[in-house]
Amino acid sequence: MPKTKFQEIIFALLMSLTMAFGMEHYNLGIGHGGFDMWMFKAAWNWKDIPLMTAIVFIMEHFIAGPIARKRAFKLVTPSKDNPLLVTVTIAGCTVFLMCPIMSFWATLIFKYNGLKTLLAVYLQTLVCNFPMALLWQVFFAGPFVRWLFRTIFKKQLAENCKSCEQEAAV
């Protein structure tokens, strides 16, 4: 969907923020035995959401994202396969890589209690996070961020479509 480097960065930042927001609230709910309205305010403090958004952005944009797209394009072909299948495949491959990475970071930052329990706590965090990360990405974060991105870049995307149509006609 993004056509320029600037658009790629904006899209990645929006996705990073949305994923960090959703997963932070999910993990707060698990940690406190259920969800409550105070969690929406608590997650927006200056150490959780911004920190996790930055880590998500760096890990996805520079490491997991390129690998996920390569893996996804071995499974689907954007020019031949259904666009929804391509989108879901990319999302699945991204979550498959990002969830272990971010579960490890979350374990280190929020749950670290010494090396003796690190592996067990990490694996528990990963097992709890993976289903939610996949569902959150496929059914909320992905569609929401794509809609928001199309809304923000409506004019530029429309101009790009016109130039693509003109190139195809030549």
Secondary structure, 3 states (H helix, E strand, C coil): CCCCHHHHHHHHHHHHHHHHHHHHHHHHHHHCCCCCCHHHHHCCCCCCHHHHHHHHHHHHHHHHHHHHHHHHHHHCCCCCCCHHHHHHHHHHHHHHHHHHHHHHHHHHHHHCCCHHHHHHHHHHHHHHHHHHHHHHHHHHHHHHHHHHHHHHCHHHHHHHHHHHHHHHHC
